[in-house]
């Protein structure tokens, strides 16, 4: 962390810190930004909603949460939310790694070092952040949209083709029901994995329909796309904020 920011200071070019997970690291980013260094950072839902306590789940269940960085003490969560609100953190990613428990995570039953590193989460990102951020009054609705869409498009040089609804932009649109309640579960997930990191968590907010470049790919929670629908986009210059 210190070295990365020092390099950014000398080069006067942006540095982007991935998967920031604790208050100490966030304070370093804050200090760098206060000195005028173009330092940016992201966090992930697992560091906002899970903690060291999850490693104590019975049996081999703690293997679900083996990831890098590891989960931290719950006390860090309030500072991360504050960082998101105050723009010390600019993006919320997932580090989605859909390793199954069966035949993958279980490789480490007798040797911790053999547990595949990472956890699933991309499908749950938007409703989790809406519930934990907007519903629980940690961030505004506008900030929620910025953190989950616009900021990433700007950071990675894809704005305004992505990250906004405007003439000339791709018609990437999410129809979101902010009042509908759902319980996160592997039974209702579309991710190709045999567990849900947030199993049993009840949240308000459901993604109902998704349009990609104007075409419906998710309708009433059901996938309508087909292989080959995706399109490669070469990134442009970072639009720092």
C-alpha positions, -999 to 999 in steps of 0.1 A, spaced: 0 0 0 27 26 11 49 17 -19 20 19 -44 10 53 -32 46 65 -32 50 54 -68 18 73 -77 32 104 -60 64 103 -80 47 95 -113 18 118 -108 -4 91 -123 -34 74 -108 -31 43 -86 -61 20 -81 -61 -2 -50 -82 -34 -54 -102 -53 -27 -95 -28 1 -108 -46 32 -99 -27 64 -98 7 81 -60 9 83 -57 6 46 -85 30 40 -68 56 62 -37 54 40 -58 61 9 -74 90 27 -41 105 36 -28 101 1 -59 118 -14 -56 146 12 -20 152 -2 -34 155 -37 -22 121 -49 -46 105 -74 -52 74 -53 -84 54 -58 -97 23 -42 -125 -3 -43 -140 -26 -17 -162 -57 -21 -195 -68 -5 -179 -95 15 -159 -69 35 -191 -49 41 -213 -78 53 -191 -107 64 -164 -109 91 -138 -131 109 -168 -147 127 -177 -165 95 -145 -186 97 -159 -201 130 -188 -217 112 -190 -254 122 -172 -282 104 -156 -272 71 -181 -244 64 -154 -217 70 -137 -228 38 -164 -209 19 -148 -177 30 -112 -184 21 -103 -154 -1 -77 -127 -5 -76 -105 14 -93 -125 41 -123 -113 60 -116 -88 87 -130 -79 122 -165 -66 120 -154 -33 134 -139 -24 100 -173 -24 83 -185 10 96 -153 27 83 -157 11 49 -192 24 46 -181 58 56 -154 56 30 -180 48 3 -202 77 14 -174 102 15 -158 91 -18 -126 77 -2 -137 45 -19 -150 49 -54 -161 14 -66 -177 -18 -53 -165 -49 -71 -170 -86 -61 -138 -106 -69 -163 -132 -80 -146 -167 -79 -173 -194 -81 -154 -224 -66 -178 -251 -55 -175 -267 -21 -177 -302 -37 -146 -313 -54 -130 -278 -52 -130 -262 -18 -130 -296 -2 -96 -303 -17 -83 -285 14 -99 -306 41 -66 -319 52 -44 -291 40 -56 -255 43 -32 -243 16 -51 -264 -10 -84 -246 -6 -92 -226 -38 -90 -189 -30 -122 -169 -36 -160 -169 -33 -190 -163 -55 -210 -130 -53 -215 -112 -86 -252 -119 -88 -259 -106 -53 -238 -74 -55 -265 -48 -65 -293 -59 -42 -268 -63 -13 -254 -28 -17 -289 -13 -21 -302 -30 11 -271 -23 32 -265 11 18 -298 28 8 -323 9 29 -301 11 60 -294 48 54 -256 45 49 -255 60 14 -279 79 -9 -297 64 -38 -276 85 -62 -244 74 -45 -256 37 -48 -259 41 -86 -226 58 -88 -208 31 -68 -223 2 -87 -222 16 -123 -210 51 -132 -178 53 -112 -165 20 -126 -173 30 -162 -153 63 -156 -125 46 -138 -119 20 -165 -123 43 -195 -157 31 -207 -178 62 -200 -201 74 -215 -206 42 -236 -212 25 -203 -223 39 -169 -251 62 -181 -284 63 -200 -279 88 -228 -280 92 -265 -251 73 -280 -246 52 -249 -252 14 -248 -287 7 -236 -275 -12 -206 -305 -9 -182 -315 -26 -149 -351 -26 -138 -349 -28 -101 -378 -33 -76 -367 -14 -44 -396 -27 -23 -396 -64 -31 -379 -86 -4 -358 -117 -12 -339 -143 7 -305 -150 -8 -300 -187 -14 -281 -211 -36 -315 -225 -45 -325 -193 -63 -291 -183 -77 -281 -185 -113 -243 -186 -105 -227 -219 -114 -217 -228 -79 -231 -250 -51 -233 -225 -23 -243 -189 -17 -219 -168 4 -249 -150 20 -272 -180 24 -304 -171 42 -298 -133 43 -331 -115 38 -328 -82 19 -350 -56 3 -345 -49 -34 -346 -73 -64 -332 -71 -99 -361 -80 -122 -351 -72 -157 -317 -65 -174 -311 -51 -208 -277 -54 -225 -273 -30 -254 -311 -28 -257 -317 -66 -256 -334 -82 -227 -311 -108 -211 -328 -112 -177 -366 -111 -174 -384 -117 -141 -352 -132 -128 -348 -156 -157 -319 -156 -181 -329 -149 -217 -295 -145 -233 -274 -169 -254 -237 -176 -259 -221 -149 -280 -242 -121 -267 -212 -104 -251 -191 -78 -268 -154 -69 -263 -148 -33 -255 -113 -18 -255 -109 5 -225 -100 41 -229 -83 66 -206 -93 68 -170 -116 97 -162 -104 104 -126 -129 118 -102 
